[in-house]
């Protein structure tokens, strides 16, 4: 991970428009946590950035995140044509704006164009953002570390459920 490349990409982006930290459609805990952590990194670099959730977060996220002082419904807003998008927990630019960076844990054969692209198959996108924060010399707070663990746990739970449930359903001829 080239942390200086990310910092430079974000600094350049501020001259072109609002830096929009955007989670995927139907944001889950990992998507929102990744945005929250990225906002902390931008703040440490004195780069103005705004978290934007393009659609309403899932029920679990709306229940869990307020316990950490994050209210997903308040982050729902549209992007603008001049926005400089930092895609977090996804790699598809589905909304207005230009991609300046992408940080994702979903492998793809079609990465987006952008000044900084980090796509690594790890347990959660929040883990990638945490690694970027550490590479920048930031020490994560206890709350930030809890958020990373929460994101990894929930993403892992979904994966394990999918690995167990879908094959069982297929064996029963349900899907």
N, C-alpha and C positions, 0 to 999 in steps of 0.2 A: 504494500500500500504506500503510495507516494503522497504523504500528507501535505507536502509543499505544493504539489500539483492541485490538490483539492482546495487549499487556501487561495491559491492564485486564481483558480476557476471561479470561486465565489467572489473574490475581490473584483474581478473583471465583470462579473454578472451584475454587480451593484450599479455599475455605470450604464447598463442597458435597461434596467427596470427593477421591479420588486423581486427579491429573492423569495420564492415561494417553496416552502418545504411541504411536499404533497405526498400523502399516503395514497394507497390504492383505493379503488371504488369498494364500497362495503368494508370500511376500515375495521380491522381487528386490533387486538391489544398490541401485537408486534408492530403493526403499521404506525399506530399512535405513539407508542414508546419510542420508536425510531425517530419520529418527527420531534418529540420532546428532547431527546438526547442531541439530535442534530442542531436544534435551536440553542441548546447550551453551548455546543461547540462554536457556533456562529457568534454567540454573545461573547465568548472568551476571546474571539478574534476581532471583536468590535465590528462585525458584519451584520447589518440589519437584515433580519429574515422573519418571515411570518409563516406559521403553520396553517395549512389549508387542507381541510378534509373535503373532498369533492362531493361526497354523499354522506348520509347518516351512518354513524358507526354501528356495529352490531350490538345486540343486547348485552352480551358479556362485557364488552368494552365500556358501554354506557354505565354499567353497574360498578365495574372495578376501578376505572381511571379516576373518578371523583375522590376516591380514598387517597389518591396521591396528588390531589389538587388540580387535576386536569378534567375539564368538562368538555367532552367531545362535541356536543351540540353547539357550543359556542365557537367552535373552530370550523364549522361548516360554512363555506362561502365559495363563490365561483372564482375561477382564475380569470386573468385578463390577458389580452393579446401580447402585451409587453412584459408579462411575467417571465422571470428566469426560473425555470422549474428544477428543483432538486427532487428527483423521483426516489422515494424511499419505500422499500418492500415491494417494488414492482418495477418493470422496465418498459412500460408502454405509455407513450405520451398521448393520452386520450382527451386531454383538455387544452384550452387555449394557453399559449405560452411557448417558450423555446426551452428545450432541455439544456441545462448547463452542467448537470451532474446526475448520476444515477448510482444508488447504493442498494443492492438487492441480493437476496440469498436464493433466488429461484434461477436455476440454470436456463440458459436460452441460447439458441443458435443465432438469434437476431438482436444483439444488444443495441441500445439506442445510440445515436450520435450525441456527443457531449464532450465538454472539456475534461471531465473526470468521470470514468465509469469503473465501478468496482462491483463485480458480480462473482460471488463465491458461494459454493454450496455448503453453508454452515447451518446450524440449528435454527437461527432466527436472525432477521435483519438487525435487530437491536444489538446483537453480539458484534456485528461488523461495525456499527456506529461506535460502540464502546471501544473497539480496537483502534478506531480512528482517533477518538478522544485521547486514549492513552498514548498513541503515537505523537499526538500534538503536545504531550507533556501535561495533560490535564489529569488531576486526580478526581475520580468519580466520588460523589457523595454516597453515603449509605443508601439514601433513597433511590439514587440513580442505579446503583448496583441491584437493589431489590427489583426495580423495574425490568432490568435485563433478565434476571432470573425468572421473573414472572412471565415475560415474553417467551423465553426459551421453554419453560414448563408447558405453557399453553400450546405453543406450536408443536412441541413434542407429543403432547397428549392427543392432539388432532391427528398427527401422523400415525401414532400407535393405533388409535381407533380405526383409522382408515386401513391400516395394514391387517387388522384383525377382522373388522366388521365387513368390509367389502369382499374379501375372499370367502368369508362364511356365507354371505348373502348369495354370492355367485355359485357356491357349492350347493345351495338350496334351490338354485334356479330362479332366485328373486331378481337378480340383475345381471 
